[in-house]
Amino acid sequence: MSTATQSTVRPSTRTTPDTARSPINGIDVAGLRQTIEAVRAAPAGGQTRWAVDTDWLGGTKSRTRVAGCELGGQWVDRPFEFVADEPTQLLGTNTAPNPQEYLLGALNACMTVGYVAGASLYGVKLESLRIRSEGSIDLRGFLGISRAVPAGYDKIRYTVHIRGDGTPEQMRKIHELVMATSPNRFNLANPIALEAELVVE
């Protein structure tokens, strides 16, 4: 199908990804498609590495610093930082989100990218997108009171509120795409090996 023909099709009638319209939802669809094809042709270009350093600031506060990341073997400078704290009820000073809130936020932010990118590939223009995630933690596990109680979440529930010019079928396909490809959703839904090393200075 030619580009001219594709442009006459309303996004709401599409059930397959749209690569002709760009940008959509602030996403360069042509660039995204090129990235997909480039990584498909040369998988080494899709290798990434992420790292952060976290320093204790006293009490329950900490500062996490990002220096950069590696994308396809290339270093990318990313000089960012964020602070974590706990509520006063948990001996903190309530000056910043706590690690659990950052974890939920990281899940939501990662999935948000997936919904926006997926919608853009399908030619769906979004009007709004909001994700609410929540979970419960029994402090008896964290405080070492009971070994029978998990130290963290046993379930995280999230609800996606999405609005745009796509059909319900398109929205379902986008939703399924995010569930299958979101890195942080995968990270929380599947066991990950954690290798710990202690350096006493």
C-alpha positions in Angstrom: 0.0 0.0 0.0 1.4 3.4 -0.9 1.9 6.2 1.6 -0.8 8.3 -0.2 -3.3 5.5 0.2 -2.3 4.8 3.8 -2.8 8.5 4.8 -6.5 8.3 3.7 -7.2 5.5 6.2 -8.5 6.8 9.6 -6.4 5.6 12.5 -9.5 4.3 14.3 -9.9 1.7 11.5 -6.4 0.3 11.7 -5.6 -3.0 13.4 -2.0 -3.2 12.3 0.9 -0.8 13.1 1.0 2.4 11.2 4.5 3.5 10.0 3.4 6.2 7.6 2.3 8.9 10.0 5.0 10.6 12.1 5.2 12.0 14.6 2.3 10.8 16.7 2.0 11.4 20.4 5.4 13.1 20.4 6.9 9.9 19.0 8.9 9.8 15.8 7.2 6.7 14.4 9.6 6.5 11.4 12.6 6.7 13.7 11.1 4.1 16.0 10.5 1.8 13.1 14.1 2.3 11.9 15.3 1.4 15.4 13.3 -1.8 15.4 14.6 -2.8 12.0 18.2 -1.9 12.9 18.1 -4.0 16.0 16.4 -6.9 14.1 19.2 -6.8 11.6 22.1 -6.3 14.1 21.1 -7.6 17.6 24.3 -6.3 19.1 23.0 -2.8 18.6 20.1 -3.6 21.0 22.4 -4.4 23.9 22.0 -1.9 26.8 23.5 -1.5 30.2 22.2 0.6 33.0 23.8 1.5 36.4 23.2 3.8 39.4 25.2 4.7 42.5 23.3 5.3 45.8 24.9 7.1 48.8 23.5 7.2 52.3 22.7 10.8 53.4 21.9 9.9 57.0 18.8 8.5 58.7 16.6 6.9 56.0 17.6 9.3 53.2 19.7 8.4 50.2 20.8 10.0 47.0 20.9 8.0 43.8 23.1 9.2 40.9 22.9 8.3 37.3 26.1 8.9 35.2 25.0 7.5 32.0 24.1 4.3 30.1 25.4 2.2 27.2 23.3 1.8 24.1 24.6 -0.5 21.5 28.1 -0.2 22.9 28.0 3.6 22.9 28.2 5.6 26.1 25.4 8.2 26.6 25.9 10.8 29.3 22.9 11.1 31.6 23.8 13.3 34.7 20.7 12.8 36.9 20.0 12.2 40.5 17.1 11.6 42.9 16.6 11.4 46.6 14.6 8.8 48.6 13.3 9.1 52.1 10.7 7.4 54.4 7.5 8.8 56.1 8.1 10.1 59.6 6.1 7.0 60.9 8.9 4.9 59.5 11.6 7.0 61.1 12.2 9.2 58.0 11.8 12.9 57.5 9.1 12.6 54.7 11.0 14.8 52.3 10.9 12.5 49.2 9.2 9.4 47.8 10.3 6.1 49.4 11.9 3.2 47.5 8.6 1.4 47.2 7.0 4.5 45.6 10.0 4.8 43.2 9.5 1.1 42.3 5.9 1.6 41.4 6.7 4.8 39.6 9.4 3.1 37.6 6.9 0.4 36.6 4.3 3.0 35.6 6.8 5.1 33.7 8.2 2.2 31.8 4.7 1.0 30.8 3.7 4.5 29.8 6.5 4.6 27.2 5.2 1.3 25.9 1.6 2.5 25.6 2.7 5.7 23.9 5.0 4.0 21.5 2.5 1.2 20.8 -0.3 3.7 20.1 1.9 5.7 17.8 2.8 2.6 15.8 -0.9 1.8 15.4 -1.6 5.4 14.3 -3.6 6.1 17.4 -3.5 9.6 18.8 -3.8 9.6 22.5 -5.8 12.2 24.5 -4.8 11.0 28.0 -3.0 8.1 29.7 -2.9 7.4 33.4 -1.7 4.3 35.2 -2.3 3.7 38.9 -0.3 1.0 40.6 -0.6 -0.1 44.2 0.5 -2.9 46.5 0.6 -3.9 50.2 3.6 -4.7 52.3 3.3 -6.3 55.7 6.0 -4.6 57.9 6.4 -7.8 60.0 8.6 -9.1 57.1 10.7 -6.0 56.8 11.1 -5.7 60.6 12.2 -9.4 60.9 9.3 -10.2 63.2 8.1 -13.2 61.1 10.0 -15.2 58.5 6.6 -16.4 57.2 5.7 -12.9 56.1 7.2 -11.7 52.7 9.5 -8.7 53.1 8.0 -7.1 50.0 4.9 -7.1 47.8 3.2 -10.4 47.1 1.0 -8.7 44.4 1.0 -5.4 42.6 -2.3 -4.2 41.0 -2.4 -1.6 38.3 -5.1 0.0 36.2 -4.6 1.7 32.9 -6.8 4.6 31.9 -6.4 5.3 28.2 -8.2 7.6 25.9 -7.6 8.3 22.2 -9.0 7.9 18.7 -8.3 4.2 18.5 -10.9 1.4 18.5 -11.4 -0.8 21.5 -9.6 -3.6 19.5 -6.6 -1.4 18.9 -6.4 -0.4 22.5 -6.6 -4.1 23.5 -3.7 -4.9 21.1 -1.6 -2.0 22.5 -2.3 -3.2 26.0 -1.2 -6.8 25.1 1.9 -5.4 23.4 2.9 -3.5 26.6 2.3 -6.6 28.7 4.5 -8.6 26.4 7.3 -6.1 25.9 7.6 -3.7 28.9 11.0 -4.2 30.5 10.0 -3.2 34.1 6.7 -5.1 33.9 8.9 -8.1 33.0 11.3 -7.3 35.8 8.6 -7.4 38.4 6.6 -10.3 36.9 9.5 -12.7 36.7 12.3 -13.8 39.0 15.6 -12.0 38.4 19.0 -13.3 39.6 20.6 -10.8 42.0 24.3 -11.2 42.5 25.5 -9.5 45.7 29.1 -8.4 46.6 30.1 -6.9 49.9 33.1 -4.5 50.1 34.0 -3.5 53.6 36.1 -0.3 53.5 
